[in-house]
Amino acid sequence: MAVQAHAARIRSAFSIETLAALAQVDPETITALEKGDTIKDVAAWDRVLDVLGLRSDSHR
């Protein structure tokens, strides 16, 4: 999902900071997500996916 999230961010022309603001998360969360790191805050993960128009239950 990290690759898809990164690709969707680029397609949407969002900077990390813009996506973080829209999803109401820290920019570090976006960076961690795109690196494939584990995100413990599932609500933050869901907000990012919502903003990007992506949905996945595989992270749960």
C-alpha positions in Angstrom: 0.0 0.0 0.0 3.0 2.3 0.5 3.7 2.5 -3.2 0.0 3.1 -4.1 -0.2 5.9 -1.4 2.9 7.6 -2.8 1.7 7.3 -6.4 -1.8 8.7 -5.4 -0.1 11.6 -3.6 2.0 12.4 -6.6 -1.0 12.1 -9.0 -2.9 14.5 -6.8 0.0 16.9 -6.8 0.0 17.0 -3.0 3.1 17.8 -1.1 3.7 15.8 2.1 2.7 18.8 4.1 -0.5 19.4 2.1 -1.6 15.8 2.4 -0.8 15.8 6.1 -2.9 19.0 6.6 -5.8 17.6 4.6 -5.7 14.3 6.5 -5.1 16.0 9.9 -1.9 14.0 10.6 1.7 14.9 11.1 3.9 15.0 8.0 6.0 12.3 9.6 3.0 10.0 9.3 2.9 10.5 5.6 6.6 9.8 5.3 6.3 6.7 7.4 3.3 5.4 5.4 5.1 5.9 2.1 8.2 4.1 3.5 6.1 1.2 4.5 6.6 1.6 8.2 3.9 0.4 10.5 1.3 3.1 11.4 -0.2 2.3 14.8 -2.9 5.0 14.5 -5.4 3.3 12.2 -7.7 6.4 12.2 -4.8 8.4 10.8 -4.1 5.7 8.1 -7.8 5.8 7.2 -7.9 9.6 6.9 -4.9 9.6 4.6 -6.5 6.9 2.4 -9.7 8.8 2.3 -8.0 12.0 1.1 -6.1 10.0 -1.5 -9.3 8.1 -2.6 -7.8 4.8 -1.7 -9.3 2.1 0.4 -7.8 -1.1 1.8 -8.6 -3.4 4.7 -5.3 -5.2 4.4 -3.6 -3.0 7.0 -6.0 -4.1 9.7 
